[in-house]
Amino acid sequence: MFSFKKNHLIFYISISILTNCQLQDPKNTHGIIFLENRAKKLIVNKSNKNDVIKIIGNPQIKDETDENNWIYLERVLSKGKYHELGRHKLKENNVLMITFDKYGILKGKEFYKKEDINKIEFSKDETKNDLTKKSFVQKFLQSIKQKMYSNRNLDF
């Protein structure tokens, strides 16, 4: 009878341990984690560049034309469910855009979540690159090369 109670005790302990353990999704993060919480700590017209670097860190992207525009990114991927065959699922895709004045004081911050980014309209204009255009000789030689290889495949 003692062994019966001992088995019950072991069973209850193992069940309580298993039910209290929380299985967490495996996450793959890129960029600054908890970006939204860190962005809330920044105060417009009060924080400066040094404060931003202390709170968030160095910017991931600086505007080439204006050094006072900084961009921070956060991306969190997790594994999908069984019916999704374990493909990665985008959980968070956040962007923080910060602008400073000429004295380094924070003048504006814009925080975009995954849903907000889909609403942004981008320009449909395309930039033409004249450097990658092929000359007449290059086009002619490429067409001859294509004809040679296409004839080679027909002989078999």
Secondary structure as UniProt FT lines:
FT   HELIX           2..20
FT   STRAND          27..31
FT   TURN            33..34
FT   HELIX           35..40
FT   TURN            44..46
FT   HELIX           49..55
FT   STRAND          61..62
FT   TURN            67..68
FT   STRAND          69..79
FT   HELIX           82..84
FT   TURN            85..86
FT   STRAND          88..100
FT   TURN            102..103
FT   STRAND          105..112
FT   HELIX           114..117
FT   TURN            118..119
FT   HELIX           130..132
FT   HELIX           136..154
//
